[in-house]
Amino acid sequence: MVALRVGEARLNRLGPGESATVRAAADAVVAGRFDPADWARALDDLSPGWADTHLRTAGHFLDTIDAGPAGAPDEALNLRLLAAIDPEAMAAWATGPPLRRALAARAARHAPAAALGPLLAAVDPAETHPPWPAAYAGLPPLVEGVRRAIEAHGMAALPALRAQPGWALDRGVGPQLDPSQAPPDAPLRLASALEAGDFEAAAALAAGLAGGPLDPEVARMACGALDTAAQQALGRDRLLAAEGWLRLAGPVCGPDLARRAAALFRARGDTRRAGGDLAGAAGWYRAGFWLAQAPPDRARLADTHAELALLRYGEGAFEAGEAHLEAARALDSLRPRVQAAIEARPTVDLRARVGIALIILVMGVFVLRRLGRVLRRERIGGPAPR
């Protein structure tokens, strides 16, 4: 076990068979995590008493000693360690009962995309299981956890999905990322599919047409099919699939696609925000706002900057807080959260600044006088100064 906290006491490491004595209250909460190198063995025991430790190792909770700055969970030590694991470690974790594999799926959100391969091979998209024990109630169901890991990696998850057709189908990934060559009569078939309301077939045909030159009427139909597919994917939280459709639709639809692409960025930002990653969410909201200049994106971005300002002020990082507050005020200074950040802005005591400046000035004069005396002694050959 590593990164242990017992009340206010800390313990960096406790190996197998070792013990340590710490000063803490009898009812002090004990929290820590397993070393990722030893987690495969620890996962053999999923009893409720170890639930918090397993969840913290999987990244469900942040590190007890080095949790990183507030609002930026990716900086926590346990998540940075998960980002460095290899596929072999994931293969060792993603075995056995559903609960064990669900913990591995939770860790996969922060692991390299290459680690998705062993996880997808170990879980069937149609798999079901009973509810988790109360101690693990906050952990998503197994299949849902794998879905979230896939979506967290975005386009980087494609190699693993292509190797697992069942999971590619579950996430709606197919013709938009691996389009088939359009048949000669594709425009006629596209028109027929749209007229019949077969939007899935229409989107697949439009994907094949998107790579070549199109006359205006065919381009209009292809844009409608691709945009509809992206909208349906967004509605089902299939963000990776939606991104694939939008990438194809860009050259076909032109500027009309900005609103839909901004909706994708907004959904990515909402996912980050739900995980407590305000810094990551701000990046997605900013991209959506720059693209479509829509009021919802402006509001989300302003609120996120205001919340980050409050967090940085609370940490004593005044300059970082000021930068976030200025960004929030530039977007919408009248929003309640921005106003709350303005009211919470620490004030600087000008008298203290003047006092510190006077102290620095007096010390500087004193040092210069002493230095002048030393230099004069050296020029007249006096005793060597100490």
PEUR-V122899 format. One record per residue. N is the residue number from 1. OMEGA is omega in degrees with one decimal (999 if undefined). BURIAL is # if it has 9 or more other C-alpha atoms within 8 Angstrom, else .. Layout:
BEGIN
N OMEGA BURIAL
N OMEGA BURIAL
END
This chain:
BEGIN
1 -177.1 #
2 176.4 #
3 -177.9 #
4 173.4 #
5 177.1 #
6 -171.3 #
7 177.0 #
8 -179.6 .
9 -179.4 #
10 178.0 #
11 -173.8 #
12 -175.4 .
13 175.8 .
14 -175.8 #
15 179.4 .
16 178.7 .
17 -179.4 .
18 174.6 .
19 179.6 .
20 178.5 .
21 178.2 .
22 177.2 .
23 -179.7 .
24 177.9 #
25 -177.2 .
26 -178.7 .
27 -178.6 .
28 178.6 .
29 178.0 .
30 -179.8 .
31 178.8 #
32 179.8 #
33 177.1 #
34 172.2 #
35 -179.6 #
36 -179.9 #
37 -178.2 .
38 -172.4 .
39 -179.2 #
40 178.4 #
41 -178.6 .
42 -179.3 .
43 175.6 #
44 -179.9 .
45 -178.8 .
46 -179.5 #
47 -175.5 .
48 -178.9 .
49 -179.2 .
50 -173.2 #
51 -177.7 #
52 -179.2 #
53 177.3 #
54 -178.9 #
55 178.8 #
56 177.3 #
57 -178.9 #
58 179.8 #
59 177.9 #
60 170.8 #
61 -178.7 .
62 -179.1 #
63 -177.3 #
64 -175.9 #
65 -178.2 .
66 -177.1 .
67 -179.7 #
68 179.2 #
69 179.4 .
70 178.8 .
71 178.6 #
72 -173.1 #
73 -180.0 #
74 179.3 .
75 178.7 #
76 -174.5 #
77 -177.8 #
78 178.3 #
79 177.0 #
80 177.2 #
81 177.0 #
82 -179.9 #
83 -177.8 #
84 -177.9 .
85 178.6 #
86 -179.2 #
87 179.7 #
88 178.3 .
89 179.2 #
90 178.4 #
91 178.3 #
92 -179.1 .
93 -171.5 #
94 176.8 #
95 172.4 #
96 -171.6 .
97 -177.6 .
98 -177.6 .
99 178.6 .
100 -179.5 #
101 176.3 #
102 175.1 #
103 176.4 #
104 178.4 #
105 177.3 #
106 178.2 #
107 -176.2 #
108 177.5 #
109 -175.3 #
110 -179.6 #
111 175.0 #
112 -177.8 #
113 179.7 #
114 180.0 #
115 178.5 #
116 -177.2 #
117 178.5 #
118 -179.8 #
119 -179.6 #
120 178.5 #
121 -175.3 .
122 -175.4 #
123 175.8 #
124 -179.8 #
125 -179.7 .
126 -175.1 .
127 175.7 .
128 -179.4 .
129 177.3 .
130 178.3 .
131 178.6 .
132 170.8 #
133 -175.0 .
134 -177.4 .
135 -179.3 #
136 -171.8 #
137 -178.6 #
138 -178.5 .
139 179.1 #
140 172.7 .
141 -173.0 #
142 -176.5 #
143 178.2 #
144 177.5 .
145 177.2 #
146 178.1 #
147 -179.5 #
148 177.9 #
149 178.8 #
150 -177.5 #
151 179.4 #
152 -178.0 .
153 176.4 #
154 -175.8 #
155 178.9 .
156 -179.8 .
157 -174.1 #
158 179.8 .
159 178.7 .
160 179.5 #
161 179.9 #
162 178.2 .
163 -178.7 .
164 -175.9 #
165 179.6 .
166 178.7 .
167 176.2 #
168 177.8 #
169 -180.0 #
170 -178.6 .
171 176.8 #
172 -177.7 #
173 -179.0 #
174 -171.9 #
175 -178.3 #
176 179.6 #
177 174.8 .
178 -174.4 .
179 175.1 #
180 177.7 .
181 -177.2 .
182 176.2 .
183 -178.7 .
184 -178.3 .
185 -176.8 .
186 179.2 #
187 179.1 .
188 179.2 .
189 177.8 #
190 178.8 #
191 -179.9 #
192 -179.8 .
193 178.6 #
194 179.8 #
195 -179.9 .
196 -178.2 .
197 178.0 .
198 -172.5 #
199 178.0 #
200 177.7 .
201 -179.8 #
202 -179.8 #
203 179.3 #
204 177.8 #
205 179.4 #
206 177.9 #
207 177.9 #
208 -179.3 #
209 -169.7 #
210 -175.7 #
211 -175.7 .
212 178.4 .
213 -177.2 .
214 173.4 .
215 -171.9 .
216 -177.5 .
217 178.3 .
218 178.1 #
219 178.9 #
220 179.3 #
221 -179.5 #
222 178.3 #
223 179.5 #
224 -179.8 .
225 -178.4 #
226 180.0 #
227 177.1 #
228 178.5 #
229 178.6 #
230 179.4 #
231 179.0 #
232 179.0 #
233 177.7 #
234 179.9 #
235 -179.9 .
236 179.5 .
237 174.6 .
238 -172.1 #
239 178.3 #
240 178.3 #
241 179.4 #
242 178.7 #
243 178.1 #
244 178.7 #
245 -178.0 #
246 177.0 #
247 177.4 .
248 -174.7 #
249 -176.6 #
250 -179.7 #
251 -177.2 .
252 -174.5 #
253 -179.1 #
254 -174.6 .
255 -178.8 .
256 -175.3 .
257 -173.1 #
258 -177.2 #
259 -179.1 #
260 178.2 #
261 176.7 #
262 177.0 #
263 176.7 #
264 179.7 #
265 178.9 #
266 179.5 #
267 175.9 #
268 179.0 #
269 178.7 #
270 178.3 #
271 177.8 #
272 -177.8 #
273 179.2 #
274 177.3 .
275 178.6 .
276 -178.1 #
277 -178.0 #
278 179.7 #
279 177.7 #
280 179.1 #
281 -179.3 #
282 179.1 #
283 179.1 #
284 178.8 #
285 179.2 #
286 179.2 #
287 178.6 #
288 -179.5 #
289 178.2 #
290 -174.6 .
291 -172.1 #
292 -179.0 #
293 -176.5 #
294 179.5 .
295 179.0 .
296 179.8 .
297 175.8 #
298 -178.1 #
299 -179.9 #
300 -177.5 #
301 178.5 #
302 -179.8 #
303 -178.5 #
304 176.8 #
305 178.7 #
306 179.3 #
307 176.8 #
308 176.7 #
309 179.0 #
310 179.7 #
311 -178.5 #
312 175.4 #
313 179.4 #
314 177.8 .
315 -176.4 .
316 178.8 .
317 -171.6 #
318 -176.0 #
319 177.6 .
320 177.4 #
321 178.3 #
322 -179.7 #
323 178.8 #
324 -179.5 #
325 178.6 #
326 177.5 .
327 179.7 #
328 -178.4 #
329 178.8 #
330 -179.6 .
331 -178.8 #
332 -175.4 #
333 -175.8 #
334 179.5 .
335 -176.0 #
336 -178.6 .
337 176.8 #
338 177.5 #
339 178.1 #
340 178.4 #
341 178.1 #
342 -179.3 .
343 -178.2 .
344 -176.8 .
345 178.8 .
346 176.4 .
347 -179.3 .
348 179.1 .
349 -177.6 .
350 178.5 .
351 177.5 .
352 178.0 .
353 179.8 .
354 179.8 .
355 179.0 .
356 179.1 .
357 178.6 .
358 178.8 .
359 179.3 .
360 -179.8 .
361 -179.7 .
362 179.3 .
363 178.8 .
364 178.2 .
365 179.9 .
366 180.0 .
367 179.9 .
368 178.2 .
369 179.4 .
370 179.4 .
371 178.5 .
372 178.5 .
373 -179.7 .
374 -178.8 #
375 178.8 .
376 178.4 .
377 -179.7 #
378 -177.5 #
379 -176.7 .
380 176.8 .
381 179.1 .
382 178.4 .
383 -178.7 .
384 179.7 .
385 175.5 .
386 999 .
END
